[in-house]
């Protein structure tokens, strides 16, 4: 049971990965104003600028992934779980945030499951139903309904898409994905 909780938390930590869906499919959520234009920020700075990604940012830092995800030459598509997604994951697994953040290998695995690296970032218009391989080398599925099904068969909704960054794009999701 503890191994399952750890695996789920790791997958949750992979929060910085992802796919996108059509903006017309999901209601747009209002995002806080940013101090600098989003396209001038990398994916990590974009997450840092939004208080609803505070747990994700803590996880990325704890996993030691901030430098990698700040690479100016990368083209990342990040499926970023918001704070509510992390709160739900902690409830689901029975773990505390401290326990989640203390397991660096799990965090790295889960967080890298939320990131897709490709020659070009995937904006909502580019996403098609099918299997996608994440940086973690694990796969998830974009359903015909433009939802993301993780390796555990759980589905995440896209809450907001196409948050442009200098090294990719961020799509906000309502669940931490687990490989």
C-alpha positions as CSV (number, residue, x, y, z in Angstrom):
1,X,0.0,0.0,0.0
2,X,2.9,2.4,0.9
3,X,4.5,1.6,-2.4
4,X,1.3,2.4,-4.3
5,X,1.1,5.7,-2.4
6,X,4.7,6.5,-3.2
7,X,4.1,5.6,-6.9
8,X,1.0,7.8,-7.0
9,X,2.9,10.7,-5.4
10,X,5.7,10.4,-7.9
11,X,3.4,10.4,-10.7
12,X,1.7,13.4,-9.2
13,X,5.0,15.2,-9.0
14,X,5.5,14.8,-12.7
15,X,3.1,17.6,-12.9
16,X,5.2,19.5,-15.3
17,X,4.4,17.5,-18.4
18,X,1.9,17.3,-20.8
19,X,-0.5,17.7,-23.5
20,X,-3.2,20.1,-24.4
21,X,-6.7,20.2,-25.7
22,X,-9.0,22.7,-27.5
23,X,-9.8,25.8,-25.6
24,X,-13.4,25.5,-26.8
25,X,-13.7,22.2,-25.0
26,X,-13.0,23.5,-21.5
27,X,-14.2,26.6,-19.7
28,X,-11.5,29.2,-19.4
29,X,-10.4,29.9,-15.8
30,X,-9.1,33.3,-15.0
31,X,-5.4,33.2,-14.2
32,X,-3.6,35.8,-12.1
33,X,-1.8,38.6,-13.8
34,X,1.9,38.1,-14.3
35,X,4.7,40.5,-13.6
36,X,6.3,40.0,-17.1
37,X,4.8,38.8,-20.3
38,X,4.4,35.1,-20.2
39,X,6.3,34.4,-23.4
40,X,9.3,36.0,-21.9
41,X,9.2,33.6,-18.9
42,X,10.3,30.0,-19.2
43,X,7.9,27.3,-18.0
44,X,9.4,27.3,-14.4
45,X,9.1,31.1,-14.1
46,X,5.6,31.0,-15.5
47,X,4.6,28.5,-12.7
48,X,6.4,30.6,-10.1
49,X,4.4,33.6,-11.1
50,X,1.1,31.9,-10.4
51,X,0.2,31.2,-6.8
52,X,-2.1,28.3,-7.9
53,X,1.1,26.4,-8.9
54,X,2.9,26.9,-5.5
55,X,2.9,23.1,-4.7
56,X,4.0,22.2,-8.2
57,X,6.9,24.7,-7.9
58,X,7.8,23.3,-4.5
59,X,7.8,19.8,-6.0
60,X,9.9,20.8,-9.1
61,X,12.5,22.4,-6.8
62,X,12.5,19.4,-4.4
63,X,13.0,17.1,-7.3
64,X,15.9,19.2,-8.6
65,X,14.2,19.8,-12.0
66,X,14.0,23.6,-12.0
67,X,17.3,24.0,-14.0
68,X,16.3,21.4,-16.6
69,X,12.9,22.8,-17.1
70,X,14.4,26.3,-17.5
71,X,16.5,25.2,-20.5
72,X,16.1,28.1,-23.0
73,X,16.7,25.7,-26.0
74,X,14.0,23.3,-25.0
75,X,10.4,23.0,-26.4
76,X,8.4,21.6,-23.5
77,X,4.7,21.0,-23.3
78,X,3.9,20.9,-19.6
79,X,0.6,19.6,-18.1
80,X,0.7,21.5,-14.9
81,X,-1.5,20.3,-12.0
82,X,-2.8,23.1,-9.9
83,X,-2.8,23.2,-6.1
84,X,-6.3,21.6,-5.9
85,X,-4.9,18.7,-8.0
86,X,-2.1,18.2,-5.5
87,X,-4.5,18.4,-2.5
88,X,-6.7,15.7,-4.1
89,X,-3.6,13.5,-4.7
90,X,-2.6,13.8,-1.1
91,X,-6.1,12.8,0.0
92,X,-6.1,10.0,-2.5
93,X,-2.8,8.6,-1.3
94,X,-3.0,9.5,2.4
95,X,0.4,11.2,2.2
96,X,1.4,14.5,3.6
97,X,2.9,17.2,1.4
98,X,6.2,16.8,3.4
99,X,6.2,13.1,2.6
100,X,5.6,13.8,-1.1
101,X,8.4,16.4,-1.3
102,X,10.8,14.2,0.6
103,X,10.9,11.5,-2.0
104,X,13.1,12.9,-4.8
105,X,13.2,9.8,-7.1
106,X,9.4,9.6,-7.0
107,X,9.0,13.3,-7.6
108,X,11.3,13.2,-10.6
109,X,9.4,10.2,-12.1
110,X,5.9,11.8,-11.5
111,X,6.9,15.3,-12.6
112,X,8.6,14.2,-15.7
113,X,5.4,12.3,-16.6
114,X,3.8,15.7,-17.0
115,X,6.3,17.0,-19.5
116,X,6.6,16.3,-23.2
117,X,9.7,17.4,-25.1
118,X,9.5,17.7,-28.8
119,X,10.8,19.8,-31.7
120,X,7.9,22.2,-31.1
121,X,5.7,22.8,-28.1
122,X,2.2,21.4,-28.5
123,X,-0.5,24.0,-28.4
124,X,-4.2,23.0,-28.0
125,X,-4.7,23.1,-31.8
126,X,-1.9,20.5,-32.2
127,X,-3.2,17.9,-29.8
128,X,-4.9,14.9,-31.3
129,X,-6.4,11.9,-29.5
130,X,-3.8,9.1,-29.1
131,X,-0.9,7.9,-27.0
132,X,1.8,10.4,-26.0
133,X,5.2,9.6,-24.6
134,X,6.4,11.9,-21.7
135,X,9.9,12.8,-20.7
136,X,9.7,10.0,-18.1
137,X,9.4,7.5,-21.0
138,X,6.0,6.5,-19.8
139,X,2.9,7.1,-21.9
140,X,-0.5,8.6,-21.4
141,X,-3.5,8.9,-23.6
142,X,-5.4,11.9,-25.0
143,X,-9.0,10.7,-25.2
144,X,-11.4,11.7,-28.0
145,X,-13.0,14.0,-25.4
146,X,-9.6,15.7,-25.1
147,X,-9.0,14.5,-21.6
148,X,-5.8,13.0,-20.4
149,X,-5.8,9.4,-19.1
150,X,-2.8,8.5,-17.1
151,X,-1.1,5.1,-16.6
152,X,-3.5,4.3,-13.7
153,X,-6.6,4.9,-15.9
154,X,-7.4,8.1,-14.1
155,X,-8.6,11.1,-16.2
156,X,-7.6,14.7,-16.0
157,X,-9.4,17.7,-17.4
158,X,-7.7,20.5,-19.1
159,X,-8.7,23.6,-17.2
160,X,-6.7,26.2,-19.2
161,X,-4.5,25.7,-22.3
162,X,-1.8,27.5,-24.2
163,X,0.0,29.5,-21.5
164,X,2.9,30.4,-23.7
165,X,6.5,30.4,-22.2
166,X,9.8,31.1,-23.8
167,X,10.7,27.4,-23.9
168,X,7.3,25.8,-24.4
169,X,3.7,25.9,-23.3
170,X,1.8,25.1,-20.2
171,X,-1.6,23.5,-19.9
172,X,-3.4,23.5,-16.6
173,X,-4.9,20.2,-15.5
174,X,-7.1,19.2,-12.5
175,X,-5.2,16.0,-11.5
176,X,-1.7,14.9,-10.9
177,X,-0.9,12.3,-13.5
178,X,0.5,9.0,-12.3
179,X,2.5,6.6,-14.6
